């Protein structure tokens, strides 16, 4: 079969020609898989063939080795492994040969295919020649494109090279070649080689000791002398080492026993005297306009970020190395030196102990407040406001006898920050951020906080910022509203009347956004964003005022108007439901309780629209949460809407279109509804239980990565919350016996997840709670089943001795319920 022509036809504009070609390829693949893959790899390797067919051949090869869906991927892997060995080695030979192709599309596609093959074979220890890829990287390779393609292929295959890295000779060889490639005359090769080093630093941290000194020399030369893309990767290497060591030290709490699996080699601590000065130098390489550009990233920013990670890794040891740099540069005439000094100081505030930092901060604070108002340079002000925010974020709440903020300086701090909110947008945004952390530092102060006297002035200033002419171009408006929300959230009882006054102000703002007519699509997007910010602000105010009886009563006068505004916000969107308005309605339902029933007839269609929104699954998830809020608020008054809601929820569960993250909250929502409507839930019991059972079966046997384990735990938690709500809803009703047939499966599920040993504390607490609910609701009907289950003994005992108080309490209640059920 002339494969070139078929590959050409498969890209034809003519639909019939294309369809026929795709059909031929499919037949060829089904009848003779080894021949099919061989001819594709031959096409890819053949320099005489046209680039279009070579590229498509590579793409088909890649897709025949990997797929997004787990079960499909598994099939493809098995299929490749069962291929005839001769065919496989011929295909791999073609791939290694194509790496040296002068044609960019050919060798770049090939390096991706090689990574897929490596991903399948290296874990099976089946591809010893992969080291040949590394040979293509060595300095003796004259062709730059080959060397680059080989370096990128190694990068793609590193995750699977455990066997090579466990062998000293192979590892030494790979490391030597990678380090040599960092010195190549071609900048792209140097950058790709450093990318390999970054990947090695996290994947093979424990193997780095013999090479770390050489790597330090190479990276510091690159940081000081090389082009920016290369220097950035060289800094990234050290940031990556910090990440590794922070994780190890956190996991082991710094206490290493002789037999610990992953010892920390303290590379950062050992490199400190040389590493810190290198990073401090980078801080002086700022770009003129980096504060204006949101996605900016350059050497100075990378260096500061790395310095911050170093501070988290080594703690107090960094302080004496940075302070002299700060003192020397903070008053220099050149803005770059003043900004670098401020950046360095701000970077080391997270990591060292408060005892070490607070004396320094107390000296620096007055200076910084004056710089924020008087420094002639906008960069310096921007960084100063950021550094103040870091002081408040990391040192305000720390229980140290040395307060940073006293009655004496509080007035000055607030005045300076409010003054800076009138500065250029980037400085104003950072000042908002500093105020955010300042407010957060006094959360939960009860009666009074040092900020109470300034509450009115702060709120007024933030509202003024949201109306600035230049607010549209930056993140400033969002920052101002986020800060306003935090100031309200952390406010004390004393300022409640002022928060109440704010309701009418924000309502008016929201009303104004609804009045504007005939908007362009860009204006409509801006309008929707502003509505989101205002709804978010109302949500925080509703939660604040709804949390105590006195303020809730005063707030209720506004409830009808607010709900009216939310419904108008929904109405000005055609297809989608407004997420922030939905969240705010959840808060309103919680605050108004059963009184929310009067809004349901008008609100219900938007609720349904949100539940049907599979495209924007976050909106769907938020709406599911609001159904839960409304169920708790309305209790049995939600009955008239249950048919519609339950039908839609069951439909969502059975859909493959809906993002999996929405499924756990749907199960929890079953529990909320059952708890609200009690025995009326009988009508949905069979459907709900059947959905819960099949999900429960899926969630017991899970082997996978951390992300999958995390998802599985959230799924289990949702399922358990549903069971818990259903048992509690049916308690004391004559219909409890309807639940008896489901009890064996539920107990089996509890035993199953207990045996798996991979549940988190949250699932543990909910699971042992379900055991209690089952015993409590079914009583002696379930006593023999409970006594036979593992959960009622081993799992219960494990939870009773848990360190986690919530788990322990839940277990004590379950123990009581079980003993009552068994004794009857």
C-alpha positions in Angstrom: 0.0 0.0 0.0 1.4 3.4 -1.0 1.2 5.1 2.4 2.5 8.5 1.2 -0.5 9.0 -1.1 -3.0 7.9 1.5 -1.5 10.3 4.0 -1.7 13.1 1.4 -5.4 12.2 0.7 -6.2 12.2 4.4 -5.5 15.9 4.4 -7.5 16.7 1.2 -10.0 19.5 1.1 -12.3 17.2 -0.8 -14.5 15.4 1.8 -14.9 12.2 -0.1 -11.2 11.8 -0.9 -10.4 12.5 2.8 -13.0 10.0 4.1 -11.8 7.2 1.8 -8.2 7.8 2.9 -9.1 7.7 6.6 -11.1 4.5 5.9 -8.0 2.9 4.2 -5.7 3.8 7.1 -8.2 2.4 9.6 -8.4 -0.9 7.6 -4.6 -1.1 7.3 -4.3 -0.6 11.1 -6.9 -3.3 11.9 -5.5 -5.9 9.5 -1.8 -5.5 10.1 -0.9 -3.3 13.1 2.9 -4.0 13.1 3.0 -3.2 9.3 0.9 -0.1 9.8 3.2 1.4 12.5 6.3 0.4 10.7 5.2 2.1 7.5 4.4 5.2 9.5 7.8 5.3 11.2 9.4 4.7 7.8 7.5 7.6 6.3 8.5 9.8 9.2 12.2 8.8 8.8 12.4 9.2 5.0 14.0 12.5 4.1 12.7 12.3 0.5 9.1 12.3 1.6 7.0 15.5 1.7 6.9 17.2 5.1 3.0 17.1 5.3 2.9 13.3 5.1 5.8 12.9 7.5 4.2 15.1 10.1 0.8 13.3 9.8 2.6 10.0 10.1 4.2 11.2 13.3 0.9 12.4 14.7 -0.9 9.1 14.0 2.0 7.2 15.6 1.8 9.4 18.7 -2.0 8.9 18.9 -1.6 5.2 18.6 0.5 5.2 21.8 -1.5 7.5 24.1 -5.0 8.8 24.8 -6.6 11.1 27.3 -9.2 8.5 28.6 -7.6 6.2 31.1 -9.2 3.0 29.8 -8.2 3.8 26.2 -4.6 4.6 27.2 -4.4 1.3 29.0 -5.5 -0.6 25.9 -3.0 1.2 23.7 -0.1 0.5 26.1 -1.0 -3.2 26.3 -1.3 -3.2 22.5 2.2 -1.8 22.0 3.8 -4.1 24.6 2.3 -7.1 22.9 3.7 -6.2 19.4 6.3 -8.4 17.9 9.8 -7.4 19.3 11.4 -7.2 15.8 8.8 -4.7 14.6 9.2 -2.7 17.8 13.0 -2.4 17.5 12.7 -1.4 13.8 10.2 1.3 14.7 12.5 2.6 17.5 15.5 2.6 15.2 13.5 4.8 12.7 12.6 7.2 15.5 16.2 7.5 16.8 17.3 8.1 13.2 14.7 10.8 12.6 15.9 12.7 15.6 18.8 13.8 13.5 16.6 15.0 10.6 17.4 18.6 9.5 13.6 19.2 9.1 12.2 20.9 12.2 8.7 19.3 12.0 10.1 15.9 11.6 12.5 15.9 14.5 10.2 17.8 16.8 7.3 15.4 16.2 9.7 12.5 16.7 10.9 13.7 20.0 7.2 13.6 21.2 6.7 10.1 19.8 10.0 9.0 21.5 8.7 10.3 24.8 5.5 8.3 24.4 7.4 5.1 23.7 9.8 5.8 26.6 6.8 6.3 28.8 5.6 2.8 28.0 8.9 0.9 27.8 11.2 2.4 30.4 9.0 1.4 33.4 9.1 -2.1 31.8 12.9 -1.8 31.5 12.5 -2.5 27.7 14.5 0.2 25.9 18.2 0.1 26.7 19.1 2.1 23.6 17.4 5.2 24.9 20.8 6.3 26.0 21.4 6.8 22.3 19.1 9.8 22.6 21.6 11.2 25.0 24.5 10.6 22.6 22.7 12.9 20.1 23.1 15.6 22.7 26.9 15.4 23.1 29.2 18.2 22.0 30.6 15.9 19.2 27.3 16.2 17.4 27.9 18.8 14.7 24.3 19.4 13.7 22.6 22.0 16.0 19.1 20.8 15.2 19.9 17.2 16.0 21.5 18.2 19.3 18.4 20.4 20.2 16.0 17.7 19.2 17.9 15.1 21.3 18.0 17.5 24.3 14.2 18.0 24.1 13.6 14.3 23.7 15.6 13.6 26.8 13.6 16.3 28.6 10.4 14.4 27.6 11.7 11.1 28.7 13.3 12.1 32.0 10.2 11.1 34.1 10.7 7.5 33.0 14.5 7.2 33.3 14.6 5.7 36.8 16.5 2.7 35.7 19.2 4.9 34.0 19.5 7.1 37.0 19.9 4.2 39.3 22.9 3.0 37.4 26.0 5.1 38.4 27.7 4.9 35.0 24.6 5.8 33.0 23.7 8.6 35.4 27.2 10.1 35.3 27.1 10.0 31.5 23.7 11.6 31.3 24.7 14.3 33.8 27.9 15.0 32.0 26.2 15.4 28.6 23.5 17.6 30.1 26.0 19.9 31.8 28.1 20.1 28.6 25.0 21.1 26.7 24.5 24.0 29.0 27.7 25.5 27.5 26.7 25.0 23.9 27.2 28.0 21.6 23.5 27.8 20.6 21.1 29.6 23.0 18.2 27.2 22.4 20.3 24.2 23.3 21.6 25.9 26.5 18.0 26.7 27.5 16.8 23.2 26.8 19.7 21.7 28.8 18.9 23.8 31.8 15.2 22.8 31.5 16.5 19.2 31.7 18.5 20.1 34.9 15.3 21.7 36.4 13.4 18.5 35.7 16.2 16.3 37.1 16.3 18.4 40.3 12.7 17.5 41.2 12.6 14.0 39.8 16.0 12.7 41.0 16.8 15.1 43.9 18.3 12.2 46.0 20.9 11.5 43.2 22.3 15.0 42.9 25.0 15.1 45.6 28.0 14.3 43.4 27.0 16.9 40.8 25.7 19.8 42.9 29.0 21.8 43.1 29.4 21.7 39.3 25.8 22.6 38.8 26.3 25.6 41.1 29.2 26.8 39.0 27.3 26.3 35.8 24.1 28.0 37.0 25.8 31.0 38.6 27.8 31.6 35.4 24.5 31.5 33.4 22.7 33.7 35.8 25.4 36.4 35.7 26.4 36.2 32.0 23.9 34.4 29.8 20.8 35.5 27.9 17.6 35.9 29.8 15.8 32.7 28.8 18.8 30.7 29.9 19.4 32.6 33.1 15.7 32.2 34.1 16.0 28.4 33.8 19.3 28.5 35.8 17.5 30.3 38.7 14.5 27.9 38.3 16.9 25.1 39.2 17.5 26.5 42.6 13.8 27.4 43.1 13.1 23.7 42.3 15.6 22.5 44.8 14.0 24.8 47.5 10.6 23.3 46.7 12.0 19.8 47.2 13.6 20.6 50.5 10.6 22.5 51.8 8.4 19.5 51.1 10.8 17.1 52.7 11.3 19.3 55.8 7.5 19.7 56.1 6.8 16.1 55.8 9.4 15.0 58.4 8.9 18.1 60.6 12.7 18.5 60.5 13.2 15.5 62.7 15.1 12.9 60.7 15.4 9.4 62.0 18.4 7.3 60.8 16.1 5.3 58.6 14.1 8.0 56.9 13.4 7.3 53.2 14.0 10.7 51.8 16.8 12.4 53.7 17.2 16.1 53.0 20.7 16.9 51.7 20.5 20.6 52.8 21.8 21.7 49.4 20.4 25.2 50.0 21.8 25.5 53.4 25.3 24.5 52.2 25.1 26.8 49.2 23.8 29.8 51.1 27.0 31.9 51.3 27.4 31.8 47.5 23.7 31.4 46.5 22.3 34.5 48.3 24.8 37.0 46.9 24.1 35.6 43.4 20.3 36.1 43.8 20.7 39.5 45.3 22.6 40.6 42.2 19.7 39.6 40.0 17.4 41.9 41.9 19.2 44.9 40.2 18.2 43.7 36.7 14.7 45.1 36.8 12.8 46.1 33.6 11.5 49.7 33.3 7.8 48.7 32.9 7.5 45.4 34.8 4.9 46.8 37.2 2.5 47.7 34.5 2.5 44.3 32.8 0.5 41.7 34.6 2.2 38.7 33.2 5.8 40.1 33.4 8.5 37.7 34.3 12.2 38.6 34.2 15.5 37.9 36.0 14.8 40.2 38.9 11.4 38.7 39.5 12.7 35.1 39.2 15.6 36.0 41.6 13.3 37.5 44.2 10.9 34.6 44.0 13.9 32.2 44.5 15.1 34.3 47.4 11.7 33.9 49.0 11.8 30.2 48.6 15.4 30.1 50.1 14.0 32.0 53.1 11.3 29.4 53.6 13.9 26.6 53.2 16.5 27.8 55.7 14.6 30.2 58.0 16.7 32.5 60.2 20.0 31.7 58.5 19.1 33.9 55.6 18.6 37.1 57.6 22.3 38.1 58.2 23.1 37.5 54.5 20.3 39.8 53.3 20.2 42.6 55.8 23.6 44.2 54.8 22.4 44.4 51.2 19.2 46.1 52.3 21.0 48.6 54.5 23.6 49.4 51.9 21.1 50.0 49.0 17.9 51.3 50.6 19.0 55.0 50.5 21.0 55.0 47.2 20.2 57.7 44.6 19.6 55.1 41.8 16.0 53.8 42.0 17.2 50.3 41.0 19.2 49.9 44.2 16.4 51.2 46.4 13.8 48.9 44.7 16.1 45.9 44.9 16.7 46.5 48.6 13.0 46.7 49.3 12.3 43.6 47.2 15.0 41.7 49.1 13.5 42.7 52.4 10.0 41.8 51.4 11.1 38.4 50.0 12.5 37.1 53.3 9.5 37.8 55.5 8.1 34.3 55.2 10.4 31.6 56.7 12.5 33.2 59.5 11.0 33.3 63.0 9.0 36.4 64.1 11.6 36.8 66.9 14.3 37.3 64.3 12.2 39.5 62.0 10.1 41.8 64.2 13.0 43.9 65.6 14.1 44.5 62.0 10.5 45.3 60.8 10.0 47.8 63.7 13.1 49.7 62.4 12.1 49.4 58.8 8.4 50.3 59.1 8.7 54.1 59.6 11.2 54.3 56.7 8.9 52.3 54.4 5.9 54.4 55.2 7.8 57.5 54.3 9.1 55.9 51.1 5.6 55.0 50.1 4.6 58.6 50.2 7.8 60.4 49.3 9.9 58.2 47.0 10.0 59.9 43.5 10.0 56.5 41.7 6.9 54.5 41.1 8.7 51.1 41.0 10.0 51.7 44.5 6.6 52.7 45.8 5.0 49.6 44.2 7.5 47.3 45.8 7.3 49.1 49.2 3.5 48.7 49.3 3.9 45.0 48.4 6.5 44.5 51.2 4.2 46.2 53.7 1.5 43.8 52.7 3.9 40.9 53.4 4.7 42.3 56.8 1.0 42.3 57.7 0.4 38.9 56.1 3.2 37.0 57.9 3.8 38.9 61.1 0.6 40.5 62.4 -1.1 37.3 63.6 2.1 35.7 65.0 1.7 35.5 68.8 4.7 37.5 69.8 4.9 39.9 72.6 6.4 42.6 70.3 3.4 44.1 68.5 4.2 45.7 65.1 1.2 47.9 65.1 0.4 50.0 68.1 -2.2 52.7 68.8 0.6 55.1 68.1 1.5 54.1 64.5 -1.9 52.7 63.4 -3.2 56.1 62.4 0.0 56.7 60.3 -0.2 53.3 58.6 -3.9 53.7 57.6 -3.3 57.3 56.4 -0.4 56.4 54.2 -2.1 53.4 52.7 -5.3 55.4 51.9 -3.1 58.2 50.5 -1.3 55.6 48.2 -4.7 54.5 46.8 -4.7 57.7 44.9 -1.3 56.9 43.4 -0.8 55.2 39.9 -2.9 52.1 39.4 -0.1 49.6 40.1 0.9 51.3 43.4 -2.8 51.8 44.4 -3.4 48.1 43.8 -0.5 47.0 46.0 -1.8 49.5 48.7 -5.2 47.8 48.6 -3.4 44.4 49.0 -1.5 45.7 52.1 -4.8 47.0 53.6 -6.4 43.6 52.9 -3.7 41.8 55.0 -3.9 44.5 57.7 -7.6 43.9 58.1 -7.1 40.1 58.1 -4.6 40.4 60.9 -7.4 41.6 63.2 -10.0 39.0 62.3 -11.8 37.6 65.3 -10.7 40.4 67.7 -14.3 40.4 69.0 -15.3 43.7 70.4 -12.7 46.1 69.1 -9.8 46.2 66.7 -7.2 49.0 66.2 -8.8 49.6 62.8 -12.3 50.2 64.2 -11.9 54.1 64.5 -10.9 54.2 60.8 -13.6 51.9 59.4 -15.7 54.6 57.8 -12.7 56.4 56.2 -11.3 53.1 54.9 -14.6 52.0 53.3 -15.1 55.5 51.8 -11.5 55.5 50.3 -12.0 52.0 48.8 -15.3 53.0 47.2 -13.6 56.1 45.8 -10.9 53.8 44.2 -13.6 51.8 42.4 -14.8 55.0 40.7 -11.3 56.1 39.5 -11.3 57.0 35.8 -8.2 54.8 35.1 -9.7 51.8 37.1 -10.7 49.9 33.9 -7.2 49.0 32.7 -5.7 47.2 35.6 -6.7 44.8 38.3 -7.3 47.8 40.6 -11.0 47.7 40.8 -11.0 44.0 41.6 -8.4 44.6 44.3 -10.4 47.4 45.8 -13.6 45.3 46.1 -11.6 42.3 47.4 -10.2 44.5 50.1 -13.5 46.1 50.9 -14.9 42.5 51.4 -12.1 41.6 53.7 -12.5 44.8 55.7 -16.3 44.0 56.1 -15.7 40.3 56.9 -13.1 41.1 59.6 -15.0 44.0 61.1 -16.2 44.0 64.7 -19.6 44.4 66.4 -19.0 48.1 66.9 -19.0 48.8 63.2 -22.2 46.8 62.3 -24.3 50.0 61.9 -21.8 51.2 59.3 -21.9 47.9 57.4 -25.7 48.2 57.4 -25.3 51.7 55.8 -23.1 50.1 53.1 -26.0 47.8 51.9 -27.9 50.7 50.3 -24.7 52.1 48.7 -23.8 48.8 47.0 -27.4 48.1 46.0 -27.4 51.5 44.3 -24.2 50.7 42.4 -25.7 47.4 41.3 -28.9 49.1 40.2 -26.9 51.5 38.1 -25.1 48.7 36.2 -28.6 47.4 35.2 -29.7 50.7 33.8 -27.2 51.1 31.0 -28.7 50.4 27.6 -27.3 49.2 24.3 -23.8 48.0 25.2 -21.1 46.8 22.9 -19.9 43.3 23.6 -16.8 44.6 25.3 -18.8 46.9 27.5 -21.2 44.1 28.3 -18.3 42.0 29.5 -17.0 44.8 31.7 -20.6 45.3 33.0 -20.9 41.6 33.9 -17.5 41.7 35.7 -18.6 44.7 37.7 -21.9 43.0 38.6 -19.9 40.0 39.7 -17.8 42.2 42.1 -20.9 43.9 43.5 -22.8 40.7 44.0 -19.7 39.3 45.7 -19.6 42.3 48.0 -23.3 41.9 48.9 -22.7 38.3 49.6 -20.0 39.2 52.2 -22.3 41.9 53.7 -25.3 39.4 53.9 -23.1 36.8 55.6 -21.8 39.4 58.1 -25.1 40.9 59.0 -26.9 37.6 58.9 -24.5 36.0 61.5 -26.1 37.8 64.5 -29.7 38.1 65.4 -29.6 41.9 66.1 -28.1 42.9 62.7 -30.0 40.2 60.8 -33.3 41.8 62.0 -32.2 45.3 60.8 -30.9 43.9 57.5 -34.2 42.1 56.6 -35.8 45.4 55.5 -33.6 45.2 52.4 -34.1 41.5 51.5 -36.9 42.0 48.9 -35.0 44.7 47.1 -31.7 42.8 47.0 -33.4 39.7 45.7 -35.1 41.8 43.1 -31.7 43.1 42.0 -30.2 39.6 41.8 -33.1 38.4 39.6 -32.5 41.4 37.3 -28.8 40.5 37.1 -29.9 37.0 35.9 -32.3 38.4 33.4 -29.7 40.4 31.6 -27.8 37.3 30.7 -29.3 35.2 27.9 -27.7 31.8 28.1 -25.7 31.6 31.3 -26.4 32.2 34.9 -24.4 34.7 36.8 -22.1 32.8 39.2 -21.6 35.5 41.8 -25.3 36.4 41.9 -26.0 32.7 42.5 -23.6 32.6 45.5 -25.0 35.7 46.9 -28.5 34.2 46.7 -27.2 31.2 48.7 -26.1 33.5 51.4 -29.5 35.3 51.3 -31.4 32.0 51.6 -29.2 31.1 54.7 -30.0 34.5 56.3 -33.7 34.6 55.5 -34.5 31.0 56.4 -38.0 29.8 55.6 -38.9 33.3 54.5 -37.0 32.6 51.3 -40.0 30.6 50.0 -41.7 33.7 48.6 -38.8 34.2 46.1 -38.9 30.6 44.8 -41.6 30.9 42.1 -39.6 33.6 40.3 -36.1 32.3 41.1 -36.7 28.6 40.3 -36.1 28.9 36.5 -32.7 30.4 37.0 -31.9 27.6 39.5 -32.8 25.1 36.8 -30.8 27.0 34.2 -27.7 26.8 36.4 -28.2 23.1 37.0 -28.3 22.6 33.2 -25.2 24.5 32.5 -22.7 21.7 31.7 -20.5 24.0 29.6 -19.5 26.2 32.5 -19.3 23.5 35.1 -18.2 25.9 37.9 -21.6 27.6 37.5 -23.3 24.2 37.7 -21.3 23.3 40.9 -22.2 26.6 42.5 -25.9 26.1 41.7 -25.8 22.6 43.2 -24.4 24.2 46.4 -27.2 26.8 46.4 -29.8 24.1 46.1 -28.3 22.7 49.4 -28.4 26.2 51.0 -32.1 26.6 50.0 -33.0 23.1 51.2 -31.6 23.9 54.6 -33.4 27.3 54.7 -36.8 26.1 53.4 -37.0 22.6 54.9 -40.3 21.0 53.9 -41.3 24.2 51.9 -38.9 23.0 49.1 -41.2 20.0 48.4 -43.1 21.7 45.4 -39.7 22.1 43.6 -38.2 18.7 44.4 -39.4 16.8 41.4 -37.7 19.3 39.0 -34.5 19.5 41.1 -34.1 15.8 41.6 -34.8 14.9 38.0 -32.2 17.4 36.9 -29.6 16.2 39.4 -30.1 12.6 38.4 -29.7 13.6 34.8 -26.5 15.4 35.6 -25.1 12.4 37.3 -25.7 10.1 34.4 -24.2 12.5 31.9 -20.7 12.1 30.5 -20.6 15.7 29.4 -20.5 17.1 32.9 -17.1 17.7 34.5 -16.5 15.0 37.2 -15.8 17.7 39.9 -19.5 18.5 40.0 -20.6 15.0 41.0 -19.5 14.9 44.7 -21.5 18.1 45.5 -24.6 16.6 43.8 -24.5 13.6 46.1 -24.1 15.9 49.2 -27.1 17.8 47.8 -29.2 14.6 47.9 -28.4 14.5 51.6 -29.5 18.2 52.1 -32.8 17.6 50.2 -33.5 14.3 52.1 -32.8 16.1 55.4 -35.1 18.9 54.4 -38.1 16.9 53.2 -37.9 13.8 55.5 -40.0 10.8 54.5 -41.3 12.7 51.4 -37.9 11.7 49.9 -39.4 8.1 49.5 -40.5 9.1 46.0 -36.8 9.5 44.9 -35.3 6.9 47.2 -34.9 4.1 44.6 -33.2 6.3 42.0 -31.0 8.1 44.5 -29.8 4.9 46.2 -29.1 3.2 42.9 -26.9 6.2 41.8 -25.2 6.2 45.2 -24.5 2.5 45.0 -22.9 2.5 41.6 -20.7 5.5 42.6 -19.8 3.8 45.9 -18.6 0.7 44.0 -16.5 2.8 41.7 -14.9 4.7 44.6 -13.6 1.8 46.6 -10.9 0.3 44.4 -8.7 3.1 43.3 -5.1 3.0 42.4 -3.8 6.2 40.9 -2.0 9.4 41.3 -2.5 11.9 44.2 -5.0 13.9 42.1 -7.2 10.8 41.6 -7.0 9.8 45.3 -8.0 13.4 46.2 -11.0 13.2 43.8 -11.9 9.8 45.1 -12.0 11.1 48.6 -14.2 14.0 47.7 -16.5 11.6 45.9 -16.7 9.3 48.9 -17.4 12.3 51.1 -20.3 13.3 48.9 -21.7 9.8 48.9 -21.4 9.6 52.7 -23.0 13.0 53.2 -26.0 11.8 51.1 -26.4 8.6 53.2 -26.2 10.6 56.3 -28.9 13.1 55.2 -31.1 10.3 54.1 -30.9 8.4 57.4 -31.4 11.5 59.4 -34.3 12.6 57.2 -36.1 9.3 57.7 -35.4 9.1 61.5 -38.5 8.5 63.7 -40.7 8.2 60.6 -42.9 5.1 60.1 -41.1 4.6 56.7 -37.7 3.9 58.1 -38.0 0.2 57.2 -37.7 1.3 53.5 -34.0 1.8 54.3 -33.3 -1.6 55.6 -32.6 -3.3 52.2 -29.9 -0.7 51.6 -28.0 -1.2 54.9 -25.9 -4.2 53.9 -24.5 -2.4 50.8 -23.7 0.8 52.9 -21.9 -1.2 55.6 -20.0 -3.0 52.9 -19.0 0.4 51.4 -17.8 1.5 54.9 -15.8 -1.7 55.3 -14.4 -1.3 51.8 -13.1 2.2 52.2 -11.7 1.3 55.7 -9.8 -1.6 54.1 -8.4 0.7 51.4 -6.5 2.8 54.0 -6.3 5.9 51.9 -9.1 8.1 53.2 -8.4 11.6 54.5 -9.7 12.9 57.9 -12.7 14.5 56.3 -13.9 11.1 54.9 -13.1 9.4 58.1 -15.3 11.8 60.1 -18.2 11.5 57.6 -17.9 7.7 57.4 -18.0 7.0 61.1 -20.9 9.5 61.3 -22.8 7.4 58.7 -22.2 4.3 60.8 -23.8 6.2 63.8 -26.7 7.5 61.7 -27.4 4.0 60.3 -27.5 2.6 63.9 -29.5 5.5 65.2 -32.2 5.4 62.5 -32.6 1.6 62.0 -32.0 0.6 65.6 -32.4 -3.1 66.3 -33.3 -3.8 62.7 -29.7 -3.4 61.9 -28.0 -4.7 65.0 -26.8 -8.1 63.6 -25.6 -6.5 60.4 -23.6 -3.9 62.3 -22.1 -6.5 64.6 -20.8 -8.4 61.6 -19.1 -5.4 60.0 -15.4 -4.5 60.3 -16.4 -0.9 60.7 -18.2 -1.3 63.9 -15.1 -2.7 65.6 -11.7 -1.9 64.0 -12.7 1.3 62.2 -14.6 2.6 65.2 -11.7 2.0 67.6 -9.3 3.7 65.2 -11.5 6.7 65.1 -12.0 6.8 68.9 -8.3 7.1 69.3 -7.9 9.7 66.5 -5.8 12.9 67.1 -8.4 14.8 65.1 -11.1 16.1 67.5 -13.9 16.1 65.0 -13.2 12.5 64.1 -13.1 11.5 67.8 -16.4 13.3 68.5 -18.1 11.7 65.5 -16.9 8.3 66.7 -18.1 8.8 70.3 -21.6 9.5 69.0 -21.5 6.5 66.7 -20.4 4.3 69.6 -23.4 5.5 71.6 -25.8 4.9 68.7 -24.5 1.4 68.1 -24.7 0.4 71.7 -28.3 1.6 71.8 -29.2 -0.3 68.6 -27.6 -3.5 69.8 -29.0 -3.4 73.3 -32.7 -3.1 72.2 
